[in-house]
Structures are given as structure tokens and as C-alpha cells.
Amino acid sequence: MQVICLEEEAFYTLLEKSVEYLESKRKGAPRKWIGEEEAVEMLSGISRSTLQRMRNNGDIGYTQPSRKIILYDRDSINAYLEKHAKKPLR
């Protein structure tokens, strides 16, 4: 087994670079499945009952890994928004 010794400054520099790298990776790839709060935010603050109606009508995709957890498909919400986008008249 090898033991690596770092000076304190080098250790904290390495730690900062590692955190920056992980945060850039996390920001770069949005999660496919999102919670109710984020789904409502994407749909401009619709009500929970409207979100449930959209789910029941098949307007947006979802998964329910357990009885109380419902996750929404980000791509299907974006597709729904694109489908209902109004084009400019010009």
C-alpha cells in the first residue's frame, strides 16, 4: 500500500478542483426523471391537479417507483411544451 502525503495547500486545491469537476458534470447532463416540484416549475406553475390530469391523459410521461413517489419524464414535458408552442405570425 502506498501513502501519499500532500501539503495542506495542495490538498485543498485538489479538493476544489474535484468539486468543480463534479459540479460541471452534474450541470451538464440534466436528469431524465424529475420530481413534482420541478415538473410544476417547468410547466410555469400549474396546479398539482392539472399535473395529475396531464399524467392521466397521457400528455406527459411518468414513472411510479413506489406508491407515494411519482417522477416525471423531462423529455416528455419538453415535447408537450413544444407541441403547444405558438409560432410567430410573420
Secondary structure, DSSP 4 states (H G I P E B T S, - for coil): -------HHHHHHHHHHHHHHHHHHHHHS--SEE-HHHHHHHTTS--HHHHHHHHHHTSS-EEEEETTEEEEEHHHHHHHHHHTPPPP--
